[in-house]
């Protein structure tokens, strides 16, 4: 009988779940909005409910052997505890693996969402066959997952890969982590909107001026259409990404850097400055060797990553 893993990507906005086969094929998927209260009780109930839905849909196709969770949090991978979840603080300190093992009836594995995405991209995505890679998730924030010598690098405290909190401006914009000038404040969707607003407020002319609310995607579209402010903002995104990545290339000497998340869709507007800063700041040979590439798996990256871990466990 074939083996199946149930895998979920727990986000601050959406909770996605899928039943995944051994070859990485998604047999069934479902999703729901993350409870507005963001309470641990309601989140755990929703996970159990969606797990039951998946189980009913695929139970006859094989044996469900495990359950994997990709969470936007600092975690203790070994014991399955969420240590700090900035966007879901009611989950802080929750032994989620132990709780859900009792609830869903399968062993439960927990992984950081960006690390899971990196594992997924290595298994079925952009960096198949690559043994060392840095994977960025550029969304509301900036996350990172590290694959070194074929294995995920988590660090002794589970915080390895926090690329978004590399300081790129020592006296820059305050960050929610408590520091200033973190990459997340210059290369996330939130940052794109903030930087655009700042330039317009300074008197710069833009097609976005006078619009009460817009998204980073709107800024991207304006940039594609030739808007000078939008193009300057994405040039800044590339500049700061290049500073951070130049240092990481020197330290980790990766084969590939993979860009995922919604902001990565603006690749054509930021990748030139990224390449320029890497060439300027990183050692020549590793800078020439590293391949910059776009992620391929989209929202499935984290789901496939935790499934891969569960099959290998």
C-alpha positions in Angstrom: 0.0 0.0 0.0 1.3 3.5 -0.9 2.2 5.9 1.9 0.7 9.3 2.3 1.6 12.3 4.5 -0.8 15.0 5.5 1.0 18.4 5.3 -0.1 21.9 6.3 1.2 25.4 5.9 0.0 27.4 8.8 0.0 31.1 7.9 -1.2 34.3 9.6 -3.8 34.7 6.9 -4.5 31.2 5.4 -4.1 27.7 6.5 -3.4 25.3 3.6 -3.4 21.5 3.8 -2.7 18.7 1.4 -2.4 15.0 1.2 1.0 14.2 -0.4 2.1 10.9 -2.0 5.6 9.5 -1.8 6.6 10.9 -5.2 5.6 14.4 -4.2 2.2 14.3 -5.9 -0.6 16.2 -4.2 -3.6 13.9 -4.0 -6.0 16.3 -2.4 -5.8 19.9 -1.1 -7.9 22.1 1.0 -7.6 25.5 2.7 -9.3 27.9 5.1 -8.8 31.4 6.5 -6.8 31.3 9.7 -9.2 32.1 12.5 -9.5 35.9 12.9 -9.0 35.5 16.7 -5.7 33.7 16.0 -6.4 31.7 19.3 -4.6 28.5 19.7 -7.8 26.6 20.5 -9.5 27.7 17.2 -6.3 27.1 15.1 -5.9 23.6 16.6 -9.6 22.8 16.0 -9.3 24.0 12.4 -6.2 21.9 11.7 -7.9 18.8 13.1 -11.0 19.5 11.0 -9.0 19.9 7.7 -7.0 16.8 8.6 -10.2 14.9 8.9 -11.3 16.2 5.5 -8.1 15.1 3.9 -8.2 11.7 5.5 -11.7 11.1 4.3 -10.8 12.0 0.7 -7.6 9.9 0.4 -8.0 7.2 3.0 -8.7 4.5 0.4 -5.6 5.5 -1.8 -3.0 4.5 0.7 -1.8 4.5 4.3 -1.5 7.9 6.1 1.8 7.6 8.0 2.4 11.1 9.4 1.4 14.7 9.6 3.7 17.7 8.9 3.3 21.3 9.9 5.1 24.3 8.4 4.8 27.2 10.8 5.9 30.9 10.6 7.8 30.6 13.9 11.0 29.9 15.7 10.6 26.3 16.6 12.2 23.4 18.5 12.2 20.9 15.7 13.3 18.0 17.8 10.3 18.1 20.3 7.8 19.9 18.1 7.3 23.0 20.1 6.5 26.5 18.8 8.8 28.8 20.7 8.0 32.2 19.2 5.3 32.9 16.5 5.4 36.7 15.9 2.1 36.7 13.8 0.4 34.1 15.9 1.5 34.9 19.4 -1.1 32.7 21.1 0.8 29.7 19.8 4.0 30.7 21.7 5.2 27.8 23.9 2.7 25.4 22.4 3.8 21.7 22.2 1.8 21.4 19.0 3.3 18.1 17.8 2.3 16.3 21.0 -1.2 17.9 21.1 -2.0 17.1 17.4 -0.6 13.5 17.6 -3.4 12.8 20.1 -5.9 14.7 18.0 -5.2 13.4 14.5 -3.8 10.0 15.4 -0.5 10.2 13.4 3.0 11.3 14.4 3.3 15.1 13.9 6.4 16.8 12.6 7.0 20.5 13.0 9.2 22.8 10.8 9.8 26.5 10.3 7.9 27.5 7.1 10.8 29.1 5.3 13.0 26.0 6.0 10.2 23.8 4.8 9.9 25.9 1.6 13.7 25.4 1.0 13.3 21.6 1.5 10.4 21.6 -0.9 12.2 23.6 -3.6 15.2 21.2 -3.3 12.9 18.2 -3.6 10.6 19.2 -6.4 11.3 22.8 -7.3 13.9 25.2 -8.5 17.0 23.8 -6.9 16.7 20.0 -7.4 20.1 18.4 -7.4 21.6 21.4 -5.6 23.3 20.5 -2.3 23.7 24.1 -0.9 21.2 26.8 -1.4 19.7 29.9 0.2 15.9 30.2 -0.3 14.2 33.5 0.3 10.5 34.0 0.9 9.7 37.7 0.1 6.1 38.3 1.3 4.7 40.4 4.1 8.1 39.9 5.7 11.3 38.3 4.5 12.0 34.7 5.5 14.9 32.4 4.7 15.7 28.7 4.6 19.2 27.3 4.3 20.2 23.9 2.7 23.8 23.1 3.4 25.5 19.9 2.2 22.0 18.6 1.4 20.5 19.1 4.8 18.5 22.0 6.3 20.5 24.2 8.6 18.4 25.1 11.7 21.0 26.2 14.2 21.3 25.3 17.9 18.3 27.6 18.8 16.3 27.0 15.6 16.9 30.5 14.3 19.3 29.8 11.4 18.0 31.2 8.1 16.5 34.4 9.5 17.8 36.3 6.5 15.1 39.0 6.9 16.8 40.2 10.1 20.3 40.8 8.7 21.0 44.4 9.3 21.5 46.4 6.1 21.1 49.9 7.5 22.5 50.2 11.1 20.4 53.4 11.8 17.5 52.5 9.6 13.8 51.7 10.0 12.9 50.1 13.3 11.9 46.4 12.9 9.4 44.4 14.9 12.3 42.1 16.0 13.7 45.0 18.1 16.5 45.9 15.8 16.9 48.6 13.2 17.5 48.5 9.5 16.7 44.8 9.0 16.5 43.5 5.4 12.8 42.9 6.0 12.2 46.6 6.3 13.6 47.1 2.7 12.7 44.0 0.7 9.2 42.9 1.8 5.8 43.7 0.4 5.2 46.0 3.4 8.5 47.7 2.7 7.7 48.3 -0.9 4.5 50.1 0.0 6.2 52.1 2.8 9.1 53.3 0.6 6.7 54.3 -2.2 4.6 56.3 0.2 7.7 58.0 1.6 8.9 59.1 -1.9 5.5 60.4 -2.8 5.2 62.3 0.5 8.6 63.9 -0.3 7.0 65.5 -3.4 8.0 63.0 -6.1 5.6 62.6 -9.0 4.0 59.2 -9.4 0.9 57.6 -10.9 0.2 56.2 -7.5 0.0 59.7 -5.9 -3.5 60.3 -4.6 -4.5 56.7 -4.3 -5.6 56.0 -0.8 -4.5 52.3 -0.7 -2.3 50.2 -2.9 -0.3 47.0 -2.7 3.2 46.1 -3.6 1.8 44.4 -6.8 0.3 47.8 -7.7 3.7 49.4 -7.3 5.2 46.7 -9.5 2.6 47.3 -12.2 3.3 51.0 -12.0 7.1 50.2 -12.4 6.5 48.1 -15.4 4.5 51.0 -16.9 7.5 53.2 -16.4 6.6 55.0 -13.1 9.9 56.5 -11.8 9.1 56.2 -8.1 8.1 52.6 -8.4 11.2 51.7 -10.4 13.3 53.5 -7.8 11.7 51.5 -5.0 12.4 48.2 -6.6 16.0 49.3 -7.4 16.3 49.9 -3.6 14.9 46.5 -2.9 17.6 45.0 -5.1 20.3 47.1 -3.6 19.5 45.9 0.0 19.0 42.3 -1.1 22.4 42.4 -2.8 24.1 43.7 0.3 22.7 40.9 2.5 23.3 38.2 -0.1 26.8 39.3 -0.9 27.7 38.7 2.8 25.8 35.3 2.8 27.7 34.2 -0.3 31.0 34.9 1.4 30.0 33.0 4.5 28.1 30.0 3.0 29.4 29.7 -0.6 26.0 28.4 -1.9 25.4 26.9 -5.3 22.1 28.7 -5.7 19.9 31.5 -4.3 16.2 30.9 -4.8 13.7 33.8 -4.6 10.1 33.0 -3.7 7.1 34.8 -2.2 4.9 37.5 -3.8 7.6 40.2 -4.1 9.7 37.8 -6.2 7.2 38.4 -9.0 8.9 41.8 -9.5 12.1 39.9 -10.4 12.7 42.0 -13.6 12.7 45.2 -11.6 15.1 44.2 -8.7 17.4 41.5 -10.0 19.8 43.9 -11.8 20.7 45.8 -8.6 21.0 42.4 -6.7 23.6 41.2 -9.2 25.5 44.5 -9.1 25.8 44.4 -5.3 26.8 40.8 -5.2 29.5 41.4 -7.8 30.7 44.4 -5.7 30.6 42.8 -2.3 31.2 39.0 -2.6 34.4 37.1 -3.4 34.8 36.7 -7.1 34.7 33.0 -7.5 31.6 32.2 -5.3 29.8 35.2 -6.8 30.4 33.9 -10.3 29.4 30.4 -9.3 26.1 31.1 -7.5 23.0 30.8 -9.6 20.1 33.2 -8.9 16.8 31.7 -9.7 13.1 32.1 -9.1 11.2 29.6 -7.0 8.9 27.2 -8.8 6.5 25.7 -6.2 4.6 28.8 -5.0 2.3 28.1 -2.1 3.1 24.3 -2.3 6.7 24.7 -1.3 6.2 24.5 2.5 3.7 21.7 2.2 6.0 19.6 0.0 8.9 20.4 2.3 7.3 19.1 5.5 5.9 16.1 3.6 9.5 15.3 2.4 10.7 15.5 6.0 7.9 13.2 7.2 8.6 10.6 4.6 12.3 10.6 5.5 11.7 10.6 9.3 
